Amino acid sequence: MVVTKAKEQSSVRLKRAYLPPSPEDGARVLADRLWPRGLRKSETAIDRWLKDGAPSAELRRWFGHDPSRWDEFRPETKANCRVGRWC
């Protein structure tokens, strides 16, 4: 997931890292511990990679993309985050 912040607005928009950049993206920030599979860093337009702004590997494994764990996962993610202003 890439978080984009539009230059002319002070809003944050979510966009998949696999989607090509567009002029209205603004700054593109990847907030994930893992680099997206199959994407070369040299071929992306990601301005900053916040590895520490994402859940730990242990928490990600526990969650396992199970929607029934979402309500418990969200607060744990914030507690687990090490980049205070981004979480």
C-alpha positions as CSV (number, residue, x, y, z in Angstrom):
1,M,0.0,0.0,0.0
2,V,1.3,3.4,-0.9
3,V,0.0,6.5,1.0
4,T,-0.1,9.5,-1.3
5,K,-0.4,13.1,-0.1
6,A,-1.7,15.5,-2.8
7,K,0.4,18.7,-3.2
8,E,-2.6,21.0,-3.5
9,Q,-4.5,19.4,-0.6
10,S,-3.7,18.3,2.9
11,S,-5.5,14.9,2.5
12,V,-4.0,11.5,2.5
13,R,-5.1,8.9,-0.1
14,L,-4.4,5.2,-0.3
15,K,-3.2,3.6,-3.5
16,R,-1.8,0.2,-4.2
17,A,2.0,0.2,-4.7
18,Y,1.5,-1.8,-7.9
19,L,-0.4,1.0,-9.6
20,P,1.5,3.4,-11.8
21,P,2.1,6.9,-10.4
22,S,0.0,9.7,-11.6
23,P,0.6,13.5,-11.6
24,E,-2.0,14.1,-8.8
25,D,-0.3,11.6,-6.4
26,G,1.9,14.1,-4.7
27,A,4.4,12.4,-2.3
28,R,4.2,8.6,-2.4
29,V,5.0,6.9,0.9
30,L,5.2,3.1,1.3
31,A,4.1,2.1,4.9
32,D,4.9,-1.6,5.0
33,R,7.7,-3.7,6.4
34,L,8.0,-5.7,3.2
35,W,8.8,-4.3,-0.2
36,P,6.0,-5.4,-2.7
37,R,6.8,-8.5,-4.6
38,G,7.9,-8.1,-8.2
39,L,8.5,-4.3,-7.9
40,R,11.9,-3.0,-8.5
41,K,12.8,0.0,-6.4
42,S,14.3,1.7,-9.5
43,E,11.0,1.4,-11.3
44,T,8.7,2.8,-8.7
45,A,8.0,6.4,-7.8
46,I,7.9,5.8,-4.1
47,D,9.4,8.8,-2.3
48,R,9.8,7.3,1.2
49,W,9.6,3.8,2.7
50,L,8.4,3.7,6.3
51,K,9.3,0.2,7.4
52,D,8.8,1.1,11.0
53,G,5.4,2.6,10.3
54,A,3.8,-0.8,9.8
55,P,2.9,-3.8,12.0
56,S,5.6,-6.1,13.1
57,A,6.2,-9.4,11.3
58,E,4.8,-11.3,14.4
59,L,1.6,-9.2,14.4
60,R,1.1,-9.6,10.6
61,R,1.5,-13.4,10.9
62,W,-1.1,-13.4,13.7
63,F,-3.6,-11.3,11.7
64,G,-3.2,-13.5,8.6
65,H,-5.6,-11.3,6.6
66,D,-8.5,-12.8,8.7
67,P,-11.3,-10.2,8.7
68,S,-12.6,-11.6,12.1
69,R,-9.4,-10.3,13.7
70,W,-9.6,-6.8,12.4
71,D,-11.1,-5.2,15.5
72,E,-8.3,-6.6,17.6
73,F,-5.6,-6.0,15.0
74,R,-6.2,-2.2,14.6
75,P,-5.4,-1.1,18.2
76,E,-2.5,-3.6,18.3
77,T,-1.1,-2.1,15.2
78,K,-1.1,1.4,16.7
79,A,0.6,0.1,19.9
80,N,3.1,-1.8,17.8
81,C,4.0,1.2,15.6
82,R,7.4,2.8,16.2
83,V,6.9,5.9,14.1
84,G,4.5,7.9,16.3
85,R,3.3,10.7,14.0
86,W,2.5,8.3,11.2
87,C,0.4,5.9,13.2
